[in-house]
Amino acid sequence: MSKKPIYKVIFHNQGKVYEIYARNVSQGGMFGFVAVEKIVFGEKSSVVVDPSEENLKSEFRDVNRTYIPLHAVIRIDEVSKQGVAKAVVHTGKAENVMPFPIYTQGGEEPR
């Protein structure tokens, strides 16, 4: 039996760049949003506690599913093993990240 896939989702939110890990990622039922379900965090048996991951744990504690706007998504990767979830303040100095272009059903191209 193969292992369940795990996804690393990187996105912008309120001036921070979030990196979270989840078991399910899909288009979702709302147009223009990515649904992220079953968010996973590191093992509790770890001796070293990462404060940024603990903050994210408390932020997503009661969340069953979160919807991330498509234009906020930087990257989604299927990975072989889970890393450390984190949220870092976006300084804006290294602007090599472009938002994903969104085309509406009206056929107009974004500006």
C-alpha positions in Angstrom: 0.0 0.0 0.0 1.4 3.4 -1.0 1.7 6.2 1.5 -0.9 9.0 1.3 0.5 12.0 -0.6 1.4 15.2 1.3 1.4 18.6 -0.2 3.5 21.7 0.6 1.4 24.8 0.0 3.1 28.2 -0.1 0.9 31.3 -0.2 0.7 35.0 0.7 -1.6 36.2 3.5 -1.6 39.6 5.2 2.1 40.5 4.5 3.4 37.0 5.4 4.4 34.1 3.3 2.9 30.9 4.7 4.3 27.4 4.1 1.9 24.7 5.3 1.6 20.9 4.7 -1.7 19.2 4.0 -3.0 15.8 3.0 -5.7 17.1 0.6 -5.5 20.0 -1.9 -8.2 20.6 -4.5 -9.8 23.2 -6.7 -12.7 23.4 -4.2 -16.3 24.4 -4.7 -15.7 28.2 -4.8 -14.5 29.7 -8.0 -11.0 31.2 -7.7 -10.1 29.4 -4.5 -7.9 26.4 -3.6 -9.3 24.1 -0.9 -6.7 22.8 1.6 -7.8 20.1 4.0 -6.2 18.0 6.7 -3.4 20.4 7.6 -0.5 18.5 9.3 2.2 19.7 11.7 5.3 18.2 13.2 5.4 15.4 15.8 4.6 16.4 19.4 7.3 14.1 20.7 10.1 16.5 19.4 12.3 17.9 22.1 12.9 21.1 20.2 9.8 23.3 19.7 9.6 25.7 16.8 7.7 28.8 17.9 6.6 29.7 14.3 5.1 26.3 13.8 3.4 26.5 17.2 1.8 29.8 16.2 0.5 28.2 13.0 -0.8 25.3 15.0 -2.9 27.6 17.1 -4.0 29.6 14.1 -5.3 26.5 12.3 -6.4 24.6 15.4 -10.1 24.4 14.7 -9.8 24.6 10.9 -11.2 21.6 8.9 -10.7 23.1 5.5 -9.3 26.5 4.4 -9.9 28.2 1.1 -6.9 30.2 -0.2 -7.5 32.7 -3.0 -5.9 31.4 -6.2 -4.0 34.7 -6.7 -2.4 34.3 -3.3 -0.9 30.9 -4.1 2.8 30.9 -4.9 3.4 27.2 -5.2 1.9 23.7 -4.4 4.2 20.7 -4.4 3.6 17.1 -3.7 6.5 16.1 -1.4 7.8 12.8 -0.1 8.1 14.0 3.5 6.8 16.7 5.6 8.9 19.7 6.6 8.4 22.5 9.2 5.3 24.7 8.7 6.2 28.4 9.0 5.0 31.9 8.3 7.6 34.6 7.6 7.1 38.3 7.1 7.4 39.2 3.4 10.0 42.0 3.1 9.3 42.8 -0.5 13.0 43.2 -1.3 13.4 40.1 -3.4 10.4 40.5 -5.8 10.9 37.4 -7.8 7.4 36.1 -7.0 4.7 37.0 -9.4 1.0 36.4 -8.7 -0.7 33.7 -10.8 -2.7 35.4 -13.6 -6.5 35.0 -13.2 -8.7 35.0 -16.3 -12.4 35.7 -15.8 -15.2 34.0 -17.7 -15.8 37.3 -19.6 -12.6 36.6 -21.6 -10.8 39.8 -20.5 -7.1 39.5 -19.8 -5.7 40.8 -16.5 -3.8 44.1 -16.5 
